[in-house]
Amino acid sequence: GNHADLRAGGMNCFQGAMPTMINVVFAGNDAGMEGGGLYIETGSVVTLVNSVVAGNAAGLGGGGIHATTGTATPLASVLWDNHPGDLAGVPSPIGAGGNLSVDPGFLDLSAADPLVWDLHLDVTSALVQAGDPAHPDPGGNPWDIGFWGGAGASDIDLDGDGAPSWWQPGPYQPGSYPALGLDCDDLDPRVGPGDGC
């Protein structure tokens, strides 16, 4: 839900930057000119792994990713519904390296404020267990693509209350997750397993 008047609504990779981003979501960002999700400057080399760039917008081009002469290498990642177009300045990676062009199937994007969107995956999402099978998630399955996937999914504790966040696809299960010690509202330290969940 970030905005830039000119370029780089979500992230600006300055000249020579070499970030590798794993299980990252760029969603609902916009830029007045280019690079609603990411803007990649000359000489930068950006690698996205098991990540999602979806629902971003730019006024001129590269709603998802815009590169000048830098490069972007998505691996097992998703580009979806960015306007105008997912990419500018880099070739499309769709169909190679496990990259997909599908609706991520997030649980809830209905709020006007992207900060309260629920970016957990629906159980029917094509991103569930679509990541690299060589790296299992905490449940022993292939990674889910997106923020709540990856080997460290069960270590996320955004509100610092000691209860890890619920990370599995689908809605929070009140009958199961408190017993597992998972937090239904990991933005509020006053809410946790057995206390509001």
C-alpha positions, 0 to 999 in steps of 0.5 A: 500500500505504498505510493511514490509520486514518480518511481518505485512505489514499493521498493527502489533498487538503487544503482548496483543493488543486489538484493535477494528477496525470499517469501516477499509480497509486493501488493497494492503499491503504486507509482505516478510514473514507473515501477509500481511494485519495484523499480530497478536502477542501472546495474542492479541485480534483483532476485525474487524467490517464492515471492508475489508481485500482484495488484500494483500500478504505475502511470507509465509502465511496469506496474509490477517491475520496471527495470532500466538496465538492471535485471530481475530474476524471479524464481518460483514467483508470481506476477499477477494483475499489475497495471499497465503490465507486469513488467517493463525493461526485462523479459517475462520469466513466466513458464521458466524457473517455476514462475507463474501468472495466476491469481495468488488467491489471498484470503481477503483484499476487500479493505480499502487499506492494504495494511489490513489485507489478509495475505494468507493463501486460500486453501484453493490457491495455486500457490499452496505447496508450489514453491521449491520442494527441496526446501520444506516448510515447517509442516514438511511440505514444499514451500507455499509461495508468498509471505506465509511460506518458507522454512521460517514460516512458524517463526514469525511473531510480528507483535512480539508476544511470544506466540508465533503467527498462524501461517497455514493456508485457509482461515484461522481454525479456532478449534486447532490453532490455539492448541498449536500455540498459533496467534490469530492476530499477530498485530495485537500483542493483547490477542493470542492463543486462548486469549481472544483467538 
